[in-house]
């Protein structure tokens, strides 16, 4: 994704997920934190400073409270912190806008997590860890509209489709669907949603977890997920963002890789994201 997911109430789904443990978020000892601090390279010695969005969105952070460890990205951040040797109480959260964090220049955080898609263009200004998640893209439409009843990609080609400009959603739309009418691109997902609500477009493309939440809460009234699009060779891999040339990049990547290898990332996806993607059809 190229900016935070749509803001949602998401209370019902959050309640359903609340019983799932946040224990993988951190079990490091104080001694481990001392060891991590001694390694150097951190903004504040003895602390791991993690940034998220000025508003943190569900299901990535529950109730806009990253320190709770609840929500996919909050839990991933604490799991990485533990691998780096930090106790949960030694993780400090700060807030940044999505856009300011990806701009060149010094950072007020060690790492930033808010659905940053790893791209070569962005790598010119910032560092990324190896990916902790790969999102699929889905088509969202309004019930009773032109997309209602469509079950394959061929049926989407003659619709007026929208997405956020510069996003993986937009790129996947073009390559997977190749619509007959040029897609309408918007400055944000919110603008694309507004166009859908106003009837200016027939459907929009969003990353699948966001699409599910947007239609289930519902953020988009009377809407539904038409289905998931094939990747079409366009990966939407999300990584931790770090300052360009950060001495921590390799260490954070090693931590992410270890969490992937030991099954923690898969467990966290099942905990926080499985309910958001299960049952959504694959468009062919």
N, C-alpha and C positions, 0 to 999 in steps of 0.2 A: 504494500500500500504506500501511497506517497503523502498522506497526511493522516491525522487521527481518524478513527472510525466515527460514524455518526453518533452523537450523544443520544443515549436512550435511558428510559427509566429502568427497564430490565429487572424490576423487582422480583417478579415471579420466578424467572429463571435463576436469578441470584440466590433466592431462597432454596430452590431445588438443589443448587450446587453447594450450599453452605455446609452440608454434612461431610463434604469431601475434605480430606486432610490438607493442611498447609504445612505439614511436618517437614517435607523435603525442602522447605524454604530455608531452614538454617539450623544446624546443630553443631556449629563450630564452637570450639572452646575459646576462652579468653586467651589462653596461651597461643592458640592458632592465630588469633588476631594480632598478637604481638609479633609473631613470625611474619605475617603478611605485611605489617607496617615496616618491618625491617627491610623488606624487599625494595622499598622505595618506589617512586613514580606516582604516588597517589596525591590528590589535591590536598588532603589533610592527613598527616601521618596517623596511622592507627584506625582510620575510617575509610570506608568505601562510599564515595559520593555517587549516587545513581540519580539520573534525571528522568522524568517522564513529562507528559504534556501539562500545559497550564490547567487544563481539565483532563483527567484521565478517564478513559471510556471503558465501559463494560462491553464484552466479557474479559477484557484485558486487565482491568483494575476494577474491583468491586467497590461501589459507593465512593469513588474518587479518593480512596484511601490506600495508596500503595504500601504503606508501612504495615498494613494488615496481613500481607502475604496472600491475600485472596484475589483471584483473578489470574489468568494465564501468565501475563507478562510480569506481574508482581511476584508470582511464585517462581518463575524462571530466574528473575533477578536474584532472589534470595538463594536459589540453588547454586547459581554461579558464584555468589558471594561466599557460600560455604566451601565451594571448591577452591576458591582463592584464599581461604583461611580466615574468613571474617565471621564472627558471631553475628546473629541477627541484630543485636542492639548496637553493633558498630556500623550498620548500614544507614547512611544519611540520605534522605530523599530531597531533591530540589526540583523546581519546575522550570521548563523552558517552552517556548513556542516551537512548533515543528520546524518552521522555516529558519528561525535563528540558529537552531542547532546544526542544520546542514550547511550553513554558511561558513566560509573560511574564517580562521581566526582562533584566538585562545578560548578555552571552554572553562566553565565553572563547575564541571562534573568530571568524574572519571569515565563513566559510561552512561549512555542514554538509550532508553528503550521505549519506543512508541510506534511500533509497526513500520520501521524504516526498511523500505525495499533496497536491497543492495544493487547499485548500478555503477557502471564504469564511470559515468559522468560525475556522480557524487564522490567517487573514490579520489577524484582530483582535489577535493576540498577537505575530506574527512576520511578516517579509517572506519572499517567495519570488521566485526568478528565474523567467524564462520556462521552460517545461518542456524537459527534455533527453530525456525518454522518456515514452511512453504505453503502459501495460500493458493487455493483455486479461485476462479472468478465465476460469478453467477449472474444471471439475468433476472431482474425484478420488474414486475409490471403490475398494473391495476386490474382487478377483477372486472370482467365485462368489457375490457378494452381489446384492442386489436391483437394483443399477444395472448389473450386468454384462449386456451385450447391448443396452442402451438406446442409440439412435443419434439421438434427436431430443428437443427440449424437452418435447414432450407426454408422453414417457415418464418424465420427471423429476417431473412435477407431483404424483404420488401418493406420492413418497418422502419420508422424513424427512431434511431437509437441514440442514447446519450451516455456520457461518462465524463470523469474529471480529466482535464487536459494534462498530458504528460504522465499519466498514471499507467500502471500495468493493466488496469481494467480497460483503458482506452486502447492500448496496444493489442491486447487479447481480442477485444471487440473487432478491430480491423482485420486481424489475421485469421481468427477462428470463424468469423461470420462473413466478412467482406460484404457489407451491406450495399444494396443498390443505390441508396441515398446516403450521401456523406454523413457520418456520425456528427452529432452536435456535441461539442466539447465545452466544458464549463470550468470555472476557476476553482470550484470545490465540489465535494460530494453533495453538500447541502444545496448548492445552486442546481445541481443536476436533479436532485429530489424535488426541488421546487418546480422545475420545468415539467417533471413527470406528473406532479399533483395538478399543475395547471393545464395538463393535456397538450403541452407543446411537443412532447415526444411520447412514443409508445412504450418504451422500456428503457431501463438503465442497467449498466453493468457495475457491480460492486464486488469486492472480495467476499467469498462465501460466508464466513462468520458474520460479517456486517450485514450481508443480505438477509440472513436468517433473523438476526435481531431486529432489523428494520421492519420486517414483515410480521414478526411474531408479537412484538410489544403492543401495538404496532406503531412504529414511527411514521410509516407511510400507511395511512388508512386504506382499508379495503384492498390490500396488495398481497402478492404471493410471489414465490420464487419459481420462475419458469423452469430453471434447471442450471446445472453447472456446465461451463464451457470447457472444452479440451484445452490443455496448456498451450498447444500450438508452438512449442519451442520457446515460449516466453516465460521464464521463471519469475515467480513473485516470492523471492526468498527474503526473509526478514532477519536482520542482524543487529547486534548492539552497535551503536555509533560511538566512536571515540574521536578525540582530536587527531588531526593529521600528524602522523609520526609518533603517536603515543607509545611510550614504553610498555604499556599494558596490553596492547592489541594482541600480541602473541599469547600472553597468559590467559586473556579472556577467551580467545579462540580455543585454547587447549581445554579450558573449563567447559565450554559449550560442547566440544567434541567428546569429552568424557561423559557428559550428561546424555549425549545421544547414544554413546556406546553402552552405557549401563542401563538404558531404558527409561531414565528419568524424564526426558523430554516427551517420549511417547505417553508415559503415565500422566504427565501434566496436560497434554493435549486431550487425552481421554477425560480427564477430570473437568477441564474448563471449556473445551471446544467441541467435544464429540456431539453433545446435544444440539449444537448449532449447525452441524453439517449432515447428521444422519437423516436418511430419507429424502434428501434432495436429489432429483433425478439427474442423470448424466445426459447431456444433449449430444447427439451425433449427427 
